[in-house]
Amino acid sequence: MGHSKKFPHCLPWDFASRTLLTKPGSSYNEVGISLMSEDYSRLLDKAMEKVPKKVSSGERFEIPTPEMHTTGGRTTIYNFGEISGRLNRDGHHLVKFLTKEMGTAGTLSGGRAVFQGRFNKISIRRLLEIYSHKYVICSICGRPDTKMQKDGRFLFLVCDACGAKSSVLSA
């Protein structure tokens, strides 16, 4: 950006070094602007102290950890509705995928999923990651902004971010 008498507030500023970019021998004081880079730097540091620190891993797309309990020969995932909601997929499709992968029967009731058999949290978490790579993450741009569309007998993953349309196998 260059200096303009029409827009004197548009001065070239190097944010990394916190200095005003000037040409040798030139002065911006001609237009009545005093250079206060030290004050700016102090105020910037003060403002940065008030900015909250990152709490998440930095990833925009995170699969919630399954909250589950095994009683007898049944495994219940209590936050299944939250998981399917975060994946932006129908819970019935996700249950169908998990039952095929685990080789068992499963039902969806409310926000819970109940599976016949004993399964640990690590295996369920791994299957959710596999599901998200197959049916949620765009294979072209790698973003989770997708939706599933059925066209005839075929199922497609349509990306809202890049516009890609790729076929996927039915669960």
C-alpha positions in Angstrom: 0.0 0.0 0.0 1.3 3.4 -0.7 1.0 6.8 1.0 -1.7 9.1 -0.3 -2.7 12.6 0.7 -6.3 11.6 0.2 -5.9 8.6 2.6 -3.1 9.5 5.0 -4.1 6.6 7.4 -3.1 4.1 4.7 0.6 3.9 5.5 2.7 0.8 4.7 3.2 -1.0 8.0 5.3 -4.2 8.5 3.4 -6.1 11.2 6.2 -8.7 11.7 8.8 -6.1 12.7 6.3 -3.6 13.9 7.8 -0.8 11.9 6.5 1.8 9.4 7.9 1.1 5.9 9.4 4.4 4.7 11.7 5.2 1.8 15.1 6.6 2.7 15.0 10.3 3.1 11.2 10.5 3.1 9.0 11.6 6.0 5.4 11.1 6.7 5.3 14.0 9.1 4.7 16.2 6.1 1.0 15.3 6.4 0.8 15.8 10.1 1.1 12.2 11.2 3.5 11.5 14.0 5.2 8.2 14.1 4.3 6.4 17.2 5.6 2.9 16.5 6.7 2.4 20.1 3.3 3.3 21.4 1.7 1.1 18.8 4.0 -1.8 19.8 3.1 -1.3 23.5 -0.6 -1.2 22.8 -0.4 -4.2 20.5 1.4 -6.2 23.2 -1.3 -5.2 25.7 -4.1 -6.2 23.3 -2.4 -9.6 22.6 -2.3 -10.4 26.3 -6.1 -10.2 26.4 -6.6 -12.5 23.5 -7.6 -16.0 24.8 -5.1 -18.8 24.2 -6.0 -21.7 21.9 -7.8 -24.4 23.7 -8.5 -26.8 20.8 -6.0 -28.7 18.7 -6.4 -26.2 15.9 -8.4 -28.5 13.8 -11.7 -27.2 12.7 -13.1 -30.7 12.3 -13.0 -32.9 15.4 -14.9 -36.1 16.1 -16.2 -36.1 19.7 -14.9 -38.9 21.9 -17.6 -41.6 22.3 -19.1 -41.7 25.7 -19.9 -45.3 26.1 -20.7 -48.1 28.5 -20.7 -51.9 28.2 -23.3 -53.8 30.2 -23.4 -57.5 29.9 -23.2 -58.2 26.2 -24.3 -54.8 25.0 -22.3 -51.6 24.2 -24.2 -48.3 24.4 -22.8 -45.0 22.9 -24.6 -42.3 24.8 -23.5 -39.3 22.7 -24.2 -40.9 19.4 -26.5 -38.0 18.3 -23.8 -35.5 19.0 -21.3 -37.6 17.0 -23.6 -38.0 14.0 -24.5 -34.3 14.2 -20.8 -33.2 14.2 -20.2 -35.5 11.2 -23.3 -33.9 9.6 -24.6 -37.4 8.7 -27.8 -39.3 9.3 -27.5 -41.5 12.4 -29.0 -44.5 10.6 -26.3 -44.4 7.9 -23.6 -44.2 10.6 -25.2 -47.1 12.6 -25.4 -49.2 9.4 -21.7 -48.6 8.7 -20.7 -49.5 12.3 -22.8 -52.6 12.4 -21.2 -53.9 9.1 -17.7 -53.1 10.3 -18.2 -54.6 13.8 -20.1 -57.6 12.4 -22.9 -57.2 14.9 -26.4 -55.9 15.3 -27.1 -52.4 16.3 -30.1 -50.1 16.9 -30.5 -46.3 17.2 -32.9 -45.0 19.8 -33.0 -41.3 20.4 -29.5 -39.9 20.7 -28.0 -43.3 21.7 -26.8 -46.3 19.7 -26.8 -49.8 21.2 -24.7 -52.6 19.7 -24.7 -56.3 20.5 -21.3 -57.3 21.9 -18.5 -55.8 23.9 -16.5 -53.1 22.1 -13.9 -50.8 23.5 -13.6 -47.0 23.1 -10.4 -47.3 20.9 -12.0 -49.5 18.3 -15.2 -47.4 18.1 -13.0 -44.2 17.8 -11.0 -45.8 15.0 -14.1 -46.8 13.1 -15.5 -43.3 13.4 -12.2 -42.0 11.9 -12.5 -44.5 9.0 -16.1 -43.4 8.5 -15.2 -39.7 8.4 -12.5 -40.3 5.8 -14.8 -42.4 3.6 -18.1 -40.4 4.0 -17.3 -37.0 5.3 -13.9 -35.6 4.3 -13.6 -34.4 0.6 -11.1 -36.5 -1.2 -10.1 -33.5 -3.4 -9.7 -30.6 -0.9 -9.7 -32.5 2.4 -12.4 -30.4 4.0 -15.4 -31.7 6.0 -17.9 -29.4 4.2 -19.7 -32.2 2.4 -23.1 -33.7 2.0 -24.2 -37.1 0.7 -26.4 -37.2 -2.4 -28.1 -40.2 -3.9 -28.4 -40.3 -7.7 -30.2 -43.3 -8.9 -28.5 -46.3 -7.4 -25.2 -44.4 -6.7 -24.2 -42.4 -3.7 -22.1 -39.3 -4.1 -20.1 -37.1 -1.8 -20.6 -33.5 -2.9 -18.2 -30.9 -1.4 -19.6 -27.4 -0.6 -16.1 -26.0 -0.4 -14.6 -27.0 -3.7 -17.6 -28.3 -5.6 -16.1 -31.8 -6.2 -18.5 -34.7 -6.6 -17.1 -38.1 -6.0 -18.8 -41.5 -5.8 -18.7 -43.5 -2.5 -19.7 -47.0 -1.7 -23.0 -47.4 0.2 -22.6 -48.3 3.8 
